[in-house]
Protein backbone atom coordinates (compact mmCIF):
# COMPACT_ATOMS: atom_id res chain seq x y z
CA UNK A 1 0.00 0.00 0.00
CA UNK A 2 2.77 2.37 0.94
CA UNK A 3 4.62 1.60 -2.31
CA UNK A 4 1.55 2.51 -4.41
CA UNK A 5 1.13 5.76 -2.51
CA UNK A 6 4.79 6.75 -3.12
CA UNK A 7 4.50 5.75 -6.77
CA UNK A 8 1.36 7.87 -7.21
CA UNK A 9 3.08 10.81 -5.48
CA UNK A 10 6.13 10.49 -7.75
CA UNK A 11 4.02 10.32 -10.92
CA UNK A 12 1.95 13.33 -9.83
CA UNK A 13 5.14 15.27 -9.08
CA UNK A 14 6.58 14.48 -12.48
CA UNK A 15 3.43 15.71 -14.23
CA UNK A 16 3.33 18.86 -12.13
CA UNK A 17 6.98 19.69 -12.79
CA UNK A 18 6.81 18.99 -16.52
CA UNK A 19 3.74 21.22 -16.89
CA UNK A 20 5.53 24.11 -15.17
CA UNK A 21 8.59 23.63 -17.38
CA UNK A 22 6.45 23.74 -20.53
CA UNK A 23 4.74 26.94 -19.38
CA UNK A 24 8.09 28.51 -18.54
CA UNK A 25 9.45 27.68 -22.00
CA UNK A 26 6.48 29.32 -23.69
CA UNK A 27 6.80 32.52 -21.69
CA UNK A 28 10.27 33.36 -22.92
CA UNK A 29 9.63 33.24 -26.65
CA UNK A 30 11.69 36.29 -27.41
CA UNK A 31 9.50 39.34 -26.97
CA UNK A 32 11.15 42.05 -24.97
CA UNK A 33 11.29 45.81 -25.25
CA UNK A 34 8.35 46.31 -22.93
CA UNK A 35 6.01 44.04 -24.87
CA UNK A 36 3.40 42.35 -22.73
CA UNK A 37 3.41 38.66 -23.68
CA UNK A 38 -0.31 38.05 -23.20
CA UNK A 39 -1.19 41.22 -25.10
CA UNK A 40 1.24 40.31 -27.87
CA UNK A 41 0.01 36.74 -28.32
CA UNK A 42 -3.63 37.81 -28.27
CA UNK A 43 -3.00 40.37 -31.02
CA UNK A 44 -0.90 38.11 -33.20
CA UNK A 45 -3.50 36.81 -35.60
CA UNK A 46 -1.82 37.66 -38.89
CA UNK A 47 1.78 36.59 -38.35
CA UNK A 48 4.75 37.44 -36.17
CA UNK A 49 3.90 41.14 -35.88
CA UNK A 50 1.01 41.84 -33.51
CA UNK A 51 -1.45 44.66 -34.05
CA UNK A 52 0.46 46.57 -31.37
CA UNK A 53 3.69 46.16 -33.39
CA UNK A 54 1.92 47.29 -36.55
CA UNK A 55 0.55 50.36 -34.77
CA UNK A 56 4.07 51.19 -33.51
CA UNK A 57 5.52 50.85 -37.03
CA UNK A 58 2.77 52.98 -38.52
CA UNK A 59 3.30 55.70 -35.88
CA UNK A 60 7.06 55.70 -36.42
CA UNK A 61 6.60 55.99 -40.18
CA UNK A 62 4.09 58.84 -39.95
CA UNK A 63 6.47 60.75 -37.67
CA UNK A 64 9.23 60.45 -40.28
CA UNK A 65 7.49 60.34 -43.70
CA UNK A 66 7.34 64.11 -44.26
CA UNK A 67 11.03 64.54 -43.57
CA UNK A 68 13.76 64.03 -46.09
CA UNK A 69 15.64 61.75 -43.71
CA UNK A 70 13.82 58.49 -44.38
CA UNK A 71 16.42 55.75 -44.72
CA UNK A 72 16.98 53.81 -47.97
CA UNK A 73 14.13 51.46 -48.70
CA UNK A 74 11.44 53.54 -46.99
CA UNK A 75 11.26 56.67 -49.16
CA UNK A 76 8.53 56.81 -51.80
CA UNK A 77 11.18 56.61 -54.55
CA UNK A 78 12.27 53.23 -53.14
CA UNK A 79 9.00 51.41 -53.84
CA UNK A 80 9.22 48.11 -55.65
CA UNK A 81 8.05 47.65 -59.23
CA UNK A 82 4.77 45.65 -59.42
CA UNK A 83 6.53 42.48 -60.61
CA UNK A 84 8.85 42.39 -57.60
CA UNK A 85 6.07 43.51 -55.26
CA UNK A 86 4.05 40.40 -56.15
CA UNK A 87 7.02 38.20 -55.19
CA UNK A 88 7.11 39.56 -51.63
CA UNK A 89 4.75 37.20 -49.80
CA UNK A 90 4.54 35.76 -46.29
CA UNK A 91 5.83 32.18 -46.11
CA UNK A 92 7.37 32.57 -49.56
CA UNK A 93 11.04 32.44 -50.41
CA UNK A 94 12.69 35.82 -50.92
CA UNK A 95 13.94 35.75 -54.53
CA UNK A 96 17.46 36.96 -55.37
CA UNK A 97 16.09 40.12 -57.00
CA UNK A 98 14.46 41.15 -53.74
CA UNK A 99 17.50 40.15 -51.66
CA UNK A 100 19.41 42.90 -53.48
CA UNK A 101 16.81 45.41 -52.24
CA UNK A 102 17.35 44.68 -48.52
CA UNK A 103 18.19 47.61 -46.25
CA UNK A 104 18.61 47.66 -42.46
CA UNK A 105 15.68 48.78 -40.33
CA UNK A 106 16.35 52.20 -38.77
CA UNK A 107 17.67 51.87 -35.21
CA UNK A 108 14.79 53.88 -33.71
CA UNK A 109 12.23 51.63 -35.37
CA UNK A 110 14.16 48.45 -34.53
CA UNK A 111 13.84 49.37 -30.84
CA UNK A 112 10.05 49.39 -31.19
CA UNK A 113 9.88 45.88 -32.65
CA UNK A 114 9.88 42.56 -30.81
CA UNK A 115 13.21 40.74 -30.99
CA UNK A 116 13.22 38.50 -34.05
CA UNK A 117 13.24 34.70 -33.75
CA UNK A 118 16.54 32.87 -34.14
CA UNK A 119 18.08 33.14 -37.65
CA UNK A 120 15.70 36.01 -38.48
CA UNK A 121 16.04 39.76 -38.78
CA UNK A 122 13.84 42.77 -39.45
CA UNK A 123 14.77 44.37 -42.79
CA UNK A 124 13.37 47.03 -45.10
CA UNK A 125 12.48 46.04 -48.65
CA UNK A 126 10.82 48.54 -50.98
CA UNK A 127 8.82 50.40 -48.33
CA UNK A 128 7.97 47.33 -46.26
CA UNK A 129 9.25 45.99 -42.96
CA UNK A 130 9.99 42.32 -43.52
CA UNK A 131 10.80 39.67 -40.94
CA UNK A 132 13.14 37.46 -42.93
CA UNK A 133 14.83 34.17 -42.08
CA UNK A 134 18.45 34.66 -43.22
CA UNK A 135 19.15 30.91 -43.20
CA UNK A 136 16.17 29.75 -45.29
CA UNK A 137 15.35 33.01 -47.15
CA UNK A 138 11.71 32.59 -46.08
CA UNK A 139 9.58 35.66 -45.36
CA UNK A 140 8.07 35.20 -41.89
CA UNK A 141 5.93 38.37 -41.86
CA UNK A 142 5.51 41.66 -43.73
CA UNK A 143 4.27 45.07 -42.70
CA UNK A 144 3.16 47.12 -45.74
CA UNK A 145 3.26 50.78 -44.72
CA UNK A 146 0.94 52.01 -47.45
CA UNK A 147 -1.62 49.20 -47.14
CA UNK A 148 -1.96 49.05 -43.36
Backbone torsions as a table, in degrees:
resi	resn	phi	psi	omega
1	UNK	NA	-45.5	179.8
2	UNK	-62.5	-38.3	-179.3
3	UNK	-63.6	-42.5	177.9
4	UNK	-62.9	-40.5	-179.5
5	UNK	-63.9	-44.8	178.2
6	UNK	-65.5	-39.0	178.9
7	UNK	-63.6	-44.5	178.6
8	UNK	-63.2	-40.8	178.8
9	UNK	-64.0	-42.3	178.6
10	UNK	-64.0	-45.6	179.5
11	UNK	-62.5	-44.0	178.8
12	UNK	-62.7	-39.3	178.8
13	UNK	-64.2	-42.3	179.3
14	UNK	-61.4	-45.7	178.5
15	UNK	-62.8	-42.0	-179.6
16	UNK	-64.0	-44.2	-179.2
17	UNK	-69.1	-40.0	-179.7
18	UNK	-68.8	-33.5	176.3
19	UNK	-65.2	-41.4	177.8
20	UNK	-66.2	-38.0	179.1
21	UNK	-65.2	-40.5	179.1
22	UNK	-65.0	-42.0	177.8
23	UNK	-64.4	-40.0	-179.6
24	UNK	-64.8	-38.5	178.2
25	UNK	-63.9	-41.2	-178.4
26	UNK	-67.9	-28.2	-176.4
27	UNK	-75.1	-21.8	-177.7
28	UNK	-103.9	45.7	-173.6
29	UNK	-85.8	24.5	166.6
30	UNK	99.8	10.6	-179.8
31	UNK	-102.4	113.6	179.1
32	UNK	-119.9	-143.5	177.2
33	UNK	54.1	39.0	175.8
34	UNK	79.1	6.9	179.7
35	UNK	-76.7	132.6	176.0
36	UNK	-83.9	120.2	-174.3
37	UNK	-56.2	-49.8	-177.9
38	UNK	-62.6	-42.2	178.6
39	UNK	-62.1	-42.5	-176.5
40	UNK	-66.7	-46.2	-179.0
41	UNK	-66.2	-36.8	-179.8
42	UNK	-64.4	-38.5	-177.3
43	UNK	-79.7	-18.5	-172.7
44	UNK	-81.3	85.4	179.3
45	UNK	-113.7	-8.0	-177.8
46	UNK	-115.7	-2.7	-177.4
47	UNK	153.1	-155.3	-177.8
48	UNK	-67.3	-42.2	-177.5
49	UNK	-78.0	125.3	177.1
50	UNK	-78.7	171.8	176.0
51	UNK	-62.4	-35.3	177.2
52	UNK	-61.4	-44.4	177.8
53	UNK	-62.0	-43.3	-179.5
54	UNK	-64.0	-39.7	176.7
55	UNK	-63.6	-41.7	177.9
56	UNK	-62.6	-43.2	179.8
57	UNK	-64.5	-43.4	179.6
58	UNK	-61.7	-43.8	179.1
59	UNK	-63.0	-44.8	179.3
60	UNK	-59.7	-45.2	-178.1
61	UNK	-63.4	-44.7	-178.8
62	UNK	-66.2	-27.8	175.4
63	UNK	-71.4	-24.5	-173.9
64	UNK	-111.7	-12.7	-170.9
65	UNK	-67.5	-28.3	-178.6
66	UNK	-84.7	-7.9	178.2
67	UNK	-88.3	164.2	176.9
68	UNK	-92.2	10.0	-175.8
69	UNK	-103.3	19.4	175.8
70	UNK	-64.4	135.9	-178.2
71	UNK	-70.3	164.5	178.0
72	UNK	-55.0	138.2	179.6
73	UNK	98.3	-18.9	-178.4
74	UNK	-110.3	-16.4	179.0
75	UNK	-70.9	155.0	-178.6
76	UNK	-56.1	-35.5	-179.2
77	UNK	-67.3	-14.7	-176.9
78	UNK	-93.1	8.6	-179.0
79	UNK	-64.7	150.6	-178.9
80	UNK	-79.1	147.8	171.0
81	UNK	-64.9	153.4	-176.6
82	UNK	-52.6	-37.4	-179.1
83	UNK	-63.9	-42.0	177.6
84	UNK	-74.3	-35.6	179.6
85	UNK	-57.9	-40.8	-179.7
86	UNK	-66.5	-22.2	-179.1
87	UNK	-83.8	-10.1	-179.0
88	UNK	-91.6	93.3	-176.3
89	UNK	-132.5	146.6	176.8
90	UNK	-63.8	137.8	-179.0
91	UNK	69.4	8.9	175.1
92	UNK	-100.3	161.4	178.0
93	UNK	-80.5	137.4	178.8
94	UNK	-77.1	112.3	-176.9
95	UNK	-68.5	158.4	-178.8
96	UNK	-54.4	-36.6	179.3
97	UNK	-61.4	-36.4	178.0
98	UNK	-80.4	-28.4	177.9
99	UNK	-62.7	-29.0	178.3
100	UNK	-73.8	-14.9	-178.2
101	UNK	-94.7	2.9	-175.8
102	UNK	-71.7	133.3	174.5
103	UNK	-129.8	153.9	177.2
104	UNK	-70.1	149.4	174.9
105	UNK	-72.9	136.6	177.8
106	UNK	-55.2	142.8	-175.6
107	UNK	-56.1	-43.9	-179.8
108	UNK	-60.9	-38.4	178.5
109	UNK	-75.1	-38.6	179.2
110	UNK	-57.4	-36.6	179.5
111	UNK	-65.0	-25.5	-178.8
112	UNK	-81.9	-17.6	-173.4
113	UNK	-91.8	153.8	174.9
114	UNK	-67.7	148.8	176.8
115	UNK	-58.0	138.6	-178.8
116	UNK	-72.0	156.5	174.7
117	UNK	-63.8	167.5	179.3
118	UNK	-57.3	141.7	-179.4
119	UNK	70.3	6.4	-178.1
120	UNK	-115.3	161.0	173.6
121	UNK	-151.0	154.3	173.9
122	UNK	-84.9	129.2	178.1
123	UNK	-135.4	164.7	175.5
124	UNK	-107.6	129.7	176.1
125	UNK	-136.3	111.3	174.0
126	UNK	51.4	45.7	177.4
127	UNK	85.1	13.4	179.4
128	UNK	-125.7	147.0	169.2
129	UNK	-93.4	125.3	-175.3
130	UNK	-122.5	129.8	169.8
131	UNK	-92.3	115.3	-168.5
132	UNK	-124.5	134.1	175.2
133	UNK	-86.8	110.3	-177.2
134	UNK	-62.9	-32.4	-175.5
135	UNK	-75.3	-43.4	-175.2
136	UNK	-101.8	-11.2	-175.3
137	UNK	63.8	24.4	178.9
138	UNK	-93.2	138.5	176.3
139	UNK	-83.1	118.9	-178.2
140	UNK	-85.0	-41.3	178.6
141	UNK	-159.5	158.9	-179.3
142	UNK	-136.8	139.1	169.5
143	UNK	-116.4	115.9	179.2
144	UNK	-94.9	109.4	-176.6
145	UNK	-57.5	-43.7	-174.1
146	UNK	-79.9	-19.1	-178.2
147	UNK	-93.7	-22.3	-171.0
148	UNK	-87.8	NA	NA
